[in-house]
């Protein structure tokens, strides 16, 4: 999805939630639409404040909460970190979290998906939803 399409989708979701689109929220929506990483609220606030000084952190939190409620962003609560956010249109993927840097790396593995389905089936279940998080550390180079 393009940045413009994401921005339009986020804006419409806020309107659908009954949230008024202020200039501050428009800047925040633009920053969120262009985010290709998994920023937390404080990082989104920093990015928005670069363009519009004075934006309040509470506006960021309320906006993120409304967008999550509308299902257009996902909140991830990785161990030992503040909640991080990503676009809901990203399609299924899993995450690796670098425990030293906090970097979030997205990955997809058909082998893992098949294995999970096989394991669930062996136990008499179908997978309805799952989330995989791997906490990793880069191997030292020698």
C-alpha positions as CSV (number, residue, x, y, z in Angstrom):
1,X,0.0,0.0,0.0
2,X,1.4,3.4,-0.9
3,X,2.1,6.1,1.8
4,X,-0.8,8.2,0.4
5,X,-3.2,5.3,0.5
6,X,-2.1,4.5,4.1
7,X,-2.6,8.1,5.1
8,X,-6.1,8.1,3.6
9,X,-7.0,4.9,5.4
10,X,-5.7,6.1,8.7
11,X,-7.5,9.4,8.3
12,X,-10.8,7.7,7.4
13,X,-10.4,5.3,10.4
14,X,-10.1,8.3,12.8
15,X,-13.1,10.0,11.2
16,X,-15.0,6.7,11.6
17,X,-14.0,6.7,15.3
18,X,-15.5,10.2,15.7
19,X,-12.0,11.7,16.1
20,X,-11.6,15.2,14.7
21,X,-8.7,15.7,12.3
22,X,-6.6,18.5,13.6
23,X,-3.3,19.7,12.1
24,X,-1.5,17.8,14.8
25,X,-3.3,14.6,14.0
26,X,-2.7,15.1,10.2
27,X,1.1,15.3,10.9
28,X,1.0,12.3,13.1
29,X,-1.0,10.3,10.5
30,X,1.6,11.3,7.9
31,X,4.5,10.1,10.1
32,X,2.7,6.9,10.9
33,X,1.8,6.3,7.2
34,X,5.5,6.6,6.2
35,X,6.8,4.4,9.0
36,X,8.3,1.2,7.7
37,X,9.6,0.2,11.1
38,X,7.8,-0.5,14.4
39,X,7.9,2.8,16.3
40,X,6.6,3.3,19.8
41,X,4.5,6.3,20.8
42,X,7.5,8.3,22.0
43,X,9.3,7.8,18.7
44,X,6.2,8.7,16.7
45,X,5.9,11.8,19.0
46,X,9.5,12.7,18.2
47,X,9.0,12.4,14.5
48,X,5.8,14.4,14.5
49,X,7.3,17.1,16.7
50,X,10.1,17.6,14.2
51,X,7.4,18.9,11.8
52,X,5.0,20.4,14.3
53,X,6.6,21.4,17.6
54,X,4.2,21.3,20.5
55,X,2.2,18.2,19.6
56,X,1.3,16.5,22.8
57,X,2.2,13.0,23.7
58,X,-1.3,12.4,25.0
59,X,-2.6,13.2,21.5
60,X,-0.2,10.6,20.1
61,X,-1.5,8.0,22.6
62,X,-5.2,8.8,22.0
63,X,-4.7,8.7,18.2
64,X,-2.9,5.4,18.3
65,X,-5.6,3.9,20.6
66,X,-8.3,5.0,18.2
67,X,-6.5,3.6,15.2
68,X,-5.9,0.3,16.9
69,X,-9.6,0.2,17.9
70,X,-10.5,0.7,14.2
71,X,-8.2,-2.2,13.3
72,X,-5.8,-0.3,11.0
73,X,-2.7,-0.6,13.1
74,X,-1.5,-3.4,15.4
75,X,0.0,-2.9,18.8
76,X,2.9,-5.3,19.7
77,X,4.0,-5.6,23.3
78,X,7.5,-7.2,23.0
79,X,9.2,-8.3,26.2
80,X,10.9,-5.5,28.1
81,X,9.9,-2.7,25.8
82,X,7.1,-0.2,25.3
83,X,4.3,-1.0,22.9
84,X,5.3,-0.8,19.3
85,X,3.0,-0.2,16.3
86,X,2.7,-1.3,12.7
87,X,0.3,-1.1,9.9
88,X,-2.4,-3.8,9.8
89,X,-2.2,-4.1,6.1
90,X,1.3,-5.7,6.2
91,X,0.1,-9.2,5.8
92,X,1.1,-12.1,8.0
93,X,4.6,-12.2,9.3
94,X,6.5,-13.0,12.4
95,X,9.1,-10.9,14.4
96,X,12.6,-11.2,15.7
97,X,13.6,-8.7,18.3
98,X,17.3,-7.9,18.8
99,X,17.7,-7.9,22.6
100,X,20.7,-5.6,22.4
101,X,19.4,-3.0,20.0
102,X,15.6,-3.3,20.2
103,X,15.5,-3.6,16.4
104,X,12.4,-5.5,15.2
105,X,13.0,-7.7,12.1
106,X,10.0,-9.0,10.2
107,X,10.3,-12.5,8.6
108,X,8.1,-15.1,6.9
109,X,8.9,-18.8,6.7
110,X,6.7,-21.3,4.9
111,X,8.5,-24.1,6.8
112,X,7.5,-22.6,10.1
113,X,3.9,-22.0,9.0
114,X,3.6,-25.6,7.8
115,X,5.2,-27.0,11.0
116,X,2.8,-25.0,13.1
117,X,-0.2,-26.3,11.1
118,X,1.1,-29.9,11.4
119,X,1.6,-29.6,15.1
120,X,-1.9,-28.2,15.7
121,X,-3.4,-30.9,13.5
122,X,-1.6,-33.7,15.3
123,X,-3.2,-32.4,18.5
124,X,-6.6,-32.1,16.8
125,X,-6.7,-28.3,16.3
126,X,-6.8,-25.8,13.5
127,X,-4.8,-22.6,14.0
128,X,-7.1,-19.6,14.3
129,X,-4.4,-17.0,14.9
130,X,-0.8,-17.0,16.0
131,X,2.0,-14.7,16.8
132,X,5.7,-15.7,16.8
133,X,8.4,-13.6,18.4
134,X,12.0,-14.7,18.5
135,X,14.3,-12.8,20.8
136,X,17.7,-12.8,19.2
137,X,21.3,-11.6,19.6
138,X,23.6,-11.1,16.7
139,X,26.4,-13.7,16.7
140,X,29.9,-12.3,17.4
141,X,32.0,-12.1,14.3
142,X,35.4,-13.7,14.5
